[in-house]
Amino acid sequence: MLVALLVIAAVSGGVLGLVYGVTKDTIAEVDQKKNEAAIQKVLPLEGEITYKADTLKYNYEGVDMTFPCSLAYDANGNFLGAAVKTSEGGFGGKIDMMVGFLADGTIKGTDVLSHSETPGLGANMTGKFKDQFVDKNPADFKLIVKKDGGDVDAITAATITSRAFCEAMRTACEGFEANKSQFMKGGQQ
């Protein structure tokens, strides 16, 4: 019986490894296209735009964090904005999202890339909830739910998800602000 289990485990492991090897490039390509679409959605800019992949480093509440981002420059090398990928633990698991910032720090758009929140409750963050952040400057708009003293209308019956969304937004905003001056220089070649 032990030999049979070992053979089954070895064959299963081999099949899983083979399937992974065959599909990993396709999965990476799909993820790349998904990220590119999210960047265009959260940072829709006009004209000849050059996007540069980068990371922003930030110490948030004593924890060193690194956020992947895509920086947008015009044809003259002027910094226009950044699309920052961020995440936070919600009620049902990790919420991955992309946030677009204009050079002055204004939030241009948000997009939820993936989540495991409850359908009909926390999953509603992908609708009108995220729209309340658009065209807001975090200097004037407190990225905290109203229940906790902020300016954000929480999703009904999904306060944990709303707080997680706000926390992800806040870390992305603070990380962007902390790195903005180096981004301004980044387009000058």
Disulfide bonds with the S-S distance in Angstrom:
none
